[in-house]
Amino acid sequence: MTGLRLGPLLRYVDWDGDGTATIWVEADRPSTAEVRCEDGAYGTSRTFHIAGHHYALIPVTGLTPGTATPYDVLLDGRRVWPPEDSPYPPSTIHTPAALPSPGPGPDTAPDSGTVPGELRVSFGSCRWASPPHGEPDPVGPDALDTLATHLAAHPDATRPDVLLLLGDQVYADETSKTTQRRMAGRRDLSEPPGAEVADYEEYTHLYDESWSDPDVRWLLSTVPSCMIFDDHDLVDDWNTSAAWLADMRAEPWWQERVLSGLMSYWVYQHLGNLTPAELAGDELYAAVRAEPDGTDLLRRFASEADRDPAYTRWSYRRDFGRTRLLMVDSRAARVLDEQHRAMLNEGEARWVRDQVLDGRDRVLDGRGPAADGRAPAEGPYDHLLIGTSLPWLLPPFIHDVESWNSALCHGERGPRWARFGERLRRAADLEHWAAFPDSFQELAALIAEAGSGPRAPATVCVLSGDVHHAYIAEPSWPAGDPDARVLQLTCSPVHNSVPAYMKLGFRFGWSRLGRRLGHALIRHGRVGPSSVNWGRTGGPWFGNQLMTLTMRGRSAGLRLDHARTGDGGAELVTVQERPLTSA
């Protein structure tokens, strides 16, 4: 009999009233996968084959807006989810009610008096797989696991409408003892790459370990998720610099690692980020599904994507009613040539700009509503979320160190300093947005443009992870602040740790002494002035944690929850809650 190897993961749920969703599964053999909902909504797809594994992304249609519909997964006609002895509530697809057209005021729809629906977005990054249940957890309770336990125990509790997982969903270079035992059964771990992942099969071990955790498996089956990679999905400091990449490509094991990492990311994470319409138009997805074995096709794609950052686009856009999410690839899209260094290649940067400004230039004559029913002065969205695994705004001292280092590597102080700069960049992980100064300034200018004018959104929030702590930073522009409230919201880790010396370093990064020392480095590196200033308005907070944004009309609020061990086991404790707008 065909069995369910991994999943289901509820990935996409429509917010435009079309009644569609997508559900990802991995089966243990070729099969026909089906999703059957209690309300009659249905979807089916034949599995496709990659490197001995069988996957399906099932499009579900006919869902009723404003409902929570339990569903079953069947393989070759036999129900495989939920398990017969499941202790969890039914996996459901929650479809939002159709939002009323916004009217002149921020919180009510014209003529109806109804209140627009809420959108709750929970996000974080950096998750080591939890140890098996009953074993001690050396880094404390997993925030994702704790959220799952809470929602399973309280089915009527408010749940996120979407989870944004902002990188390091798996750690290819820091494997657990469980994964190492599996790898040791197929190769000699004393040979490079040792206890790190070597190929596609070993990547499947990482996803098995991370997503088969019973609590997390149930959570991902019932809460939609959007994902993007960061470095540890491939290797620490992935694409730090051209010199780093040249050194890695000289390693005999690297080519198989990077191809397997990109292939597995495409299968396990990227496909589920796409809308049904995008999937229907994806030539690679169609070609892989048409082949008895799509491995070679996907491998060639991964090879081209590794060779040329402009070959494909991992970034994507999702609109949740009047909230726009842009998930931006800040790893594979980089230009590493030291003389033309950029976080985003030219095509990627143009795409991001187009998505941010899409709809803002609609011509309105001011005499009545637009063709889509919106008020003349209203923009295309009320809230803009820019998801990027790496923070745009770092603690100022760390930002200045990275900017100074970038100037050294560029040759501003000569070849000897450039060689020192490259060694320091790798040793200290100096490769955030601040290490790409032109890209940092371009993003600052784009955010200011998006947040300005009569059609500006209420908020522009940059959502990030990576740095193993949480904080809120708020920028200001010497030339004048935008109309929208702009925030850097950083939340990490979901389940990991940070050494004590790094905690001290992060705190120092916000201090006055840190700022003065950073300014001295900036002068040494002959770095020009920044177009934007910023300060910390919350944090830093350390621990396993999740942030949640709640948007209603043009109002927004934020909550930060820590996973802590209490008398009754792990629980989520709110450590910060605040409004972000006065609307």
C-alpha positions in Angstrom: 0.0 0.0 0.0 1.1 3.5 -0.7 2.1 5.5 2.4 2.5 9.1 3.3 6.2 9.7 3.9 6.0 13.4 4.8 3.3 16.1 5.0 0.7 17.3 4.4 1.8 20.9 4.4 -0.9 23.5 3.7 1.0 26.1 1.7 -1.3 28.4 -0.2 -4.7 29.7 0.7 -6.4 32.2 -1.5 -7.4 35.6 -0.1 -9.2 36.9 -3.2 -12.4 34.8 -2.8 -11.4 32.2 -5.5 -11.7 29.3 -3.0 -8.4 27.7 -3.8 -5.5 26.2 -1.8 -2.5 24.0 -2.3 -1.3 21.1 -0.2 2.2 19.5 -0.5 2.8 15.8 0.2 5.6 13.2 -0.2 4.5 9.7 -0.8 6.6 6.5 -0.6 5.9 5.4 -4.2 4.3 6.8 -7.4 0.6 7.4 -6.8 -2.4 9.7 -7.3 -2.8 12.1 -4.4 -6.2 13.5 -3.5 -7.5 16.1 -1.0 -11.2 15.8 0.0 -12.8 18.4 2.1 -15.9 18.1 4.2 -17.6 20.9 2.3 -17.0 19.1 -1.0 -13.9 21.0 -2.1 -11.5 18.7 -3.9 -8.1 18.4 -5.5 -6.0 15.7 -7.1 -2.5 15.4 -8.6 -0.2 12.7 -9.8 3.1 12.5 -7.9 6.3 13.5 -9.7 9.6 11.8 -9.2 12.9 13.3 -8.0 16.0 11.3 -7.0 14.0 8.3 -5.8 11.3 10.4 -4.0 7.7 11.0 -5.0 6.0 14.4 -4.4 2.7 16.1 -5.2 1.5 19.7 -4.8 -2.3 19.3 -4.8 -4.4 22.2 -6.0 -7.7 22.3 -4.1 -10.7 24.2 -5.6 -14.3 24.9 -4.5 -13.5 26.1 -1.0 -16.1 28.4 0.6 -14.8 31.8 1.8 -15.1 32.4 5.5 -15.1 28.8 6.6 -12.8 26.3 8.3 -13.0 23.0 6.4 -11.5 19.7 7.6 -9.8 17.7 4.9 -8.4 14.2 4.3 -5.5 13.2 2.1 -5.7 10.0 0.1 -3.1 8.2 -1.9 -4.4 5.8 -4.6 -7.8 6.1 -3.0 -6.8 5.2 0.5 -6.9 7.7 3.3 -3.5 8.4 4.8 -4.2 11.6 6.7 -5.2 12.2 9.3 -4.0 9.0 10.9 -6.7 6.8 12.5 -5.3 7.3 16.0 -4.4 11.0 15.6 -4.5 12.9 19.0 -4.8 16.2 17.2 -7.8 18.2 16.0 -8.7 17.8 12.3 -6.4 19.5 9.9 -8.4 22.3 8.4 -8.2 24.8 5.6 -9.3 28.2 7.0 -10.5 30.5 4.1 -10.8 34.2 4.9 -14.1 35.9 4.4 -14.2 38.2 1.5 -13.0 41.6 2.7 -15.4 44.5 2.1 -14.2 47.2 -0.2 -12.6 49.9 2.0 -14.4 53.2 2.2 -13.4 56.7 3.1 -12.6 55.8 6.7 -9.8 53.4 7.8 -11.9 50.9 9.6 -15.4 50.6 8.0 -16.7 49.7 4.6 -19.1 52.1 2.9 -22.9 51.5 3.5 -22.4 48.3 5.5 -20.8 49.4 8.8 -18.8 46.1 8.7 -15.2 45.8 9.9 -12.6 44.5 7.6 -11.2 41.1 8.6 -7.9 40.7 10.4 -4.7 39.2 9.0 -2.4 37.6 11.5 1.2 36.9 10.3 3.6 35.1 12.6 7.2 34.9 11.6 10.7 33.9 12.6 13.8 32.0 11.4 16.6 29.7 12.4 15.1 26.4 13.5 17.1 23.4 14.5 14.9 20.3 14.5 13.5 19.5 17.9 14.9 16.4 19.6 12.6 13.3 19.8 9.8 13.8 22.4 11.0 12.9 25.9 14.6 13.8 25.2 16.1 16.9 26.9 16.3 20.0 24.6 19.7 21.7 25.1 18.5 25.0 23.6 15.1 25.2 25.3 11.6 24.6 23.9 11.0 25.1 20.2 8.7 28.1 19.6 7.0 26.4 16.6 6.5 23.2 18.5 5.1 25.2 21.4 2.7 27.1 19.2 1.5 23.8 17.7 0.9 22.3 21.2 -1.0 25.4 22.3 -3.3 25.4 19.2 -3.9 21.6 19.3 -4.9 21.9 23.0 -7.1 24.9 22.4 -8.8 24.4 19.0 -10.7 27.7 19.3 -7.6 29.8 20.1 -6.7 32.5 17.6 -4.2 31.1 15.2 -1.9 32.8 12.6 -3.4 33.2 9.1 0.1 32.5 7.7 3.5 31.5 9.0 6.5 33.2 7.4 9.6 31.1 7.8 12.5 33.5 7.0 15.4 31.2 6.5 17.4 28.3 7.9 14.5 25.9 7.9 17.1 23.2 7.8 20.8 23.2 8.7 22.9 21.4 6.1 26.1 22.2 7.9 25.1 21.6 11.5 23.4 18.2 11.5 22.0 16.3 14.5 23.2 13.0 15.9 20.1 11.4 14.5 20.9 12.6 11.0 24.5 11.8 11.3 23.7 8.2 12.2 21.6 8.0 9.0 24.3 9.5 6.9 26.9 7.1 8.4 24.9 4.2 7.2 25.6 5.2 3.6 29.1 6.9 3.6 32.2 7.4 5.6 31.8 10.6 7.7 35.5 10.9 8.1 35.7 12.0 4.5 34.6 15.5 3.4 32.1 16.9 3.9 32.0 14.9 7.1 29.0 15.4 9.2 27.5 17.9 6.8 25.0 17.0 4.2 26.5 15.7 1.0 23.7 15.1 -1.5 20.0 15.2 -2.2 19.2 12.0 -0.3 20.8 13.5 2.9 18.8 16.7 2.4 15.6 14.6 2.5 16.8 13.3 5.9 16.9 17.0 7.2 13.3 17.6 6.1 12.2 14.3 7.5 13.7 15.2 10.9 12.3 18.7 10.9 8.8 18.2 9.5 7.9 14.8 10.9 7.9 16.1 14.5 4.3 15.2 15.4 3.3 18.6 16.7 5.0 20.6 13.9 3.6 18.2 11.3 0.1 18.9 12.5 0.7 22.6 12.7 2.0 22.8 9.1 -0.9 20.8 7.9 -3.4 23.4 9.1 -1.6 26.8 9.0 -0.5 28.1 5.6 3.2 28.8 5.3 5.5 31.0 3.1 9.3 30.2 3.1 12.6 31.6 1.9 16.1 30.2 2.4 19.1 31.6 4.2 22.7 30.5 4.3 22.4 27.3 6.5 19.9 25.8 4.1 23.1 25.5 2.0 26.1 26.3 4.2 27.1 29.0 6.7 27.9 32.3 4.9 26.6 31.1 1.5 27.6 33.7 -1.1 29.6 35.9 1.2 31.9 37.1 -1.5 33.5 36.2 -4.9 36.6 35.0 -3.1 34.5 32.8 -0.8 32.7 31.3 -3.7 35.9 30.6 -5.6 37.3 28.8 -2.6 34.1 26.7 -2.2 34.0 25.7 -5.8 37.5 24.4 -5.4 36.2 21.9 -2.8 35.5 18.5 -4.4 32.2 18.1 -2.5 30.8 21.6 -3.1 29.2 21.0 -6.5 27.0 18.2 -5.3 26.1 20.1 -2.1 24.9 23.3 -3.9 23.0 21.4 -6.6 21.3 19.2 -4.0 20.5 22.2 -1.8 18.9 24.1 -4.6 17.0 21.0 -5.9 15.6 20.2 -2.5 14.7 23.8 -1.8 12.7 23.9 -5.1 10.8 20.7 -4.1 10.3 21.2 -0.4 10.0 24.9 -0.1 9.8 27.0 -3.3 7.0 25.2 -5.1 4.6 25.8 -2.2 5.3 29.5 -2.2 3.7 29.9 -5.7 0.1 30.6 -6.4 -1.9 28.1 -8.5 -1.7 30.5 -11.4 2.0 30.7 -11.1 2.3 26.9 -10.9 0.2 26.5 -14.0 2.6 28.8 -15.9 5.8 27.3 -14.5 7.6 25.6 -17.4 10.0 23.6 -15.2 7.2 22.3 -13.0 5.3 21.2 -16.0 8.3 19.5 -17.5 9.3 17.7 -14.3 5.7 16.4 -13.9 5.6 15.2 -17.5 8.7 13.0 -17.1 8.8 9.6 -15.5 11.9 10.9 -13.6 12.5 14.7 -13.4 15.8 14.5 -11.6 18.0 15.4 -14.6 15.8 18.3 -15.5 15.8 19.7 -12.0 19.6 19.1 -11.7 20.3 21.1 -14.9 18.0 23.9 -13.6 19.9 24.0 -10.3 23.3 24.1 -12.1 22.2 27.1 -14.2 20.7 28.8 -11.1 24.1 28.4 -9.3 26.1 29.6 -12.3 24.0 32.7 -13.0 22.1 34.5 -10.2 19.8 36.1 -12.8 18.8 32.7 -14.3 15.8 32.3 -12.0 13.9 34.2 -9.4 13.4 32.7 -5.9 11.7 35.9 -4.6 7.9 36.1 -4.8 4.8 38.2 -4.0 1.7 37.3 -2.1 -1.3 39.6 -1.5 -3.4 39.0 1.6 -6.3 41.2 1.0 -5.0 44.7 1.5 -1.6 43.5 2.8 1.2 42.9 0.3 4.1 40.5 1.1 7.3 40.6 -0.9 9.6 37.7 0.1 13.0 38.8 -1.2 15.9 36.4 -1.9 18.9 38.0 -0.2 21.2 34.9 -0.8 21.2 33.5 -4.3 20.4 36.8 -6.1 23.6 38.5 -5.1 26.2 40.0 -7.4 29.6 39.1 -5.8 32.1 40.9 -8.1 33.8 43.3 -5.7 33.6 46.2 -8.1 29.9 45.8 -8.7 28.8 44.2 -5.5 25.0 44.1 -4.9 22.5 42.2 -2.7 20.2 41.9 -5.7 21.2 41.5 -9.3 19.8 44.1 -11.7 16.8 42.1 -12.8 15.9 41.1 -9.2 16.2 44.7 -8.0 13.9 45.9 -10.8 11.4 43.2 -10.0 11.3 44.2 -6.3 10.8 47.8 -7.3 8.0 46.9 -9.7 6.2 44.9 -7.0 6.5 47.6 -4.4 5.2 50.3 -6.7 2.6 48.2 -8.6 -0.7 50.0 -8.6 0.6 53.2 -7.0 0.8 55.0 -10.4 -2.9 54.2 -11.3 -4.3 57.4 -12.9 -7.2 58.8 -10.8 -9.1 61.9 -11.7 -10.3 62.5 -8.1 -14.0 62.7 -9.2 -15.1 59.3 -7.9 -13.9 55.8 -7.1 -11.3 54.0 -9.2 -12.4 51.3 -11.6 -11.7 48.7 -8.9 -14.0 50.5 -6.4 -11.3 52.0 -4.3 -11.3 55.6 -3.1 -9.4 58.0 -5.3 -6.6 58.6 -2.8 -6.2 55.0 -1.8 -3.1 53.0 -2.6 -2.9 49.4 -3.8 -2.3 48.1 -0.2 -2.6 49.3 3.4 0.5 47.4 4.7 3.7 46.4 2.9 5.7 43.5 4.3 9.2 43.0 2.9 10.5 39.6 4.0 14.3 39.3 3.8 16.2 36.7 5.8 18.9 39.2 6.7 18.0 42.4 8.6 18.1 45.7 6.6 18.7 47.7 9.8 21.3 46.2 12.2 22.6 47.5 15.5 24.5 50.7 14.4 27.9 49.5 15.4 27.5 46.2 13.5 26.2 48.2 10.5 29.2 50.5 10.5 31.6 47.5 10.9 30.1 45.9 7.8 30.1 49.1 5.8 33.7 49.8 6.8 34.7 46.2 5.9 33.0 46.5 2.5 35.0 49.6 1.8 38.2 47.8 2.7 37.4 44.8 0.5 36.6 47.2 -2.3 40.2 48.5 -2.1 39.5 51.9 -0.5 42.6 51.6 1.7 44.7 49.5 -0.6 45.4 45.8 -1.3 46.8 44.9 2.2 43.7 46.2 3.9 41.6 44.5 1.3 43.1 41.1 2.1 42.5 41.8 5.8 39.0 42.8 5.1 38.2 39.6 3.3 39.5 37.5 6.2 37.5 39.5 8.7 34.4 39.4 6.5 34.4 35.6 6.6 35.4 35.3 10.2 32.8 37.6 11.5 29.9 36.9 9.1 29.9 40.5 7.7 27.5 40.0 4.8 24.2 41.6 5.6 22.6 44.5 3.7 25.1 46.8 5.3 27.9 44.9 3.6 26.3 45.8 0.2 26.1 49.6 0.7 24.6 50.5 -2.6 21.9 48.0 -2.2 21.2 49.2 1.4 20.8 52.8 0.1 18.6 51.6 -2.8 16.3 49.8 -0.4 16.1 52.8 1.9 15.1 55.0 -1.1 12.5 52.5 -2.3 10.9 52.2 1.1 10.8 56.0 1.4 9.2 56.2 -2.0 6.7 53.5 -1.3 5.7 55.0 2.1 5.3 58.6 0.8 2.4 60.5 -0.7 -1.4 60.4 -0.5 -1.6 56.8 -1.5 1.0 55.6 1.0 0.3 52.5 3.1 -0.1 52.8 6.9 3.0 50.7 7.5 6.1 49.4 5.7 7.7 46.6 7.8 10.9 44.8 6.9 10.7 41.3 8.5 13.9 39.5 9.1 15.7 36.8 11.2 19.2 35.4 11.1 20.8 37.2 14.0 19.5 35.0 16.9 17.7 37.7 18.8 14.7 40.0 18.3 14.4 43.7 18.1 12.4 46.6 16.7 14.3 49.4 14.9 12.7 52.6 13.4 14.4 54.7 10.7 14.3 58.4 10.0 15.3 60.2 6.9 17.2 63.5 7.2 15.4 64.7 4.0 12.0 64.0 5.6 10.3 60.9 6.8 7.7 59.0 4.7 4.0 59.2 5.6 3.9 55.4 6.4 5.4 54.1 9.6 8.5 52.2 8.7 9.9 49.5 11.0 12.6 46.8 11.0 11.1 43.8 12.8 13.7 41.1 13.5 12.8 37.8 15.1 15.2 34.9 15.6 15.6 32.1 16.5 12.6 29.9 16.5 14.7 27.1 18.0 18.4 27.7 18.3 20.9 29.4 20.7 23.2 32.4 20.9 26.5 32.4 22.9 26.8 34.9 25.8 29.6 36.8 24.0 27.3 37.4 21.1 24.6 38.7 23.3 27.1 41.2 24.7 28.1 42.2 21.2 24.5 42.8 20.1 23.8 45.0 23.2 27.1 46.9 22.6 26.0 47.4 19.0 23.2 49.7 20.1 25.2 51.6 22.8 26.5 55.1 22.5 30.1 53.9 22.7 29.4 51.4 19.9 28.0 54.2 17.8 31.2 56.4 18.4 33.5 53.5 17.6 31.5 52.7 14.5 31.8 56.3 13.3 35.6 56.1 13.7 35.6 53.0 11.5 33.4 54.7 8.9 35.9 57.6 8.7 38.8 55.2 8.3 37.0 53.4 5.5 36.1 56.7 3.8 32.5 55.6 3.7 30.0 58.2 2.6 27.1 59.3 4.8 24.0 57.1 5.0 20.7 58.5 3.7 18.9 57.1 6.7 19.3 57.0 10.5 17.7 54.6 12.9 17.3 53.8 16.5 16.1 50.8 18.6 12.6 51.1 19.9 12.3 47.6 21.3 14.6 44.8 22.5 17.0 43.2 22.2 15.2 40.0 23.3 16.9 36.6 23.4 15.3 33.2 23.4 13.3 30.9 21.2 10.5 33.2 19.9 7.9 34.2 17.3 6.6 37.6 16.3 3.1 38.2 15.2 1.7 41.1 13.2 -2.0 41.7 13.3 -3.5 44.0 10.6 -7.1 45.3 10.5 -7.8 47.9 7.9 -5.1 50.5 8.3 -4.3 49.6 11.9 -1.5 47.2 12.9 -0.2 45.7 16.1 2.7 43.5 17.1 3.2 40.8 19.7 6.4 38.9 20.6 6.0 35.5 22.3 8.8 33.5 23.9 8.7 29.7 24.3 9.4 28.9 28.0 9.2 25.9 30.2 6.5 26.2 32.9 5.0 23.9 35.4 2.8 22.3 32.8 5.5 22.1 30.1 6.5 24.5 27.4 4.3 27.5 26.8 4.3 30.7 24.8 4.6 33.8 27.0 4.0 37.3 25.6 6.9 39.5 26.4 6.0 42.5 24.2 2.7 43.7 22.8 2.2 47.2 21.2 0.2 49.0 18.5 2.1 50.1 15.5 -0.4 52.6 14.2 -2.9 55.0 15.8 -5.6 54.1 13.2 
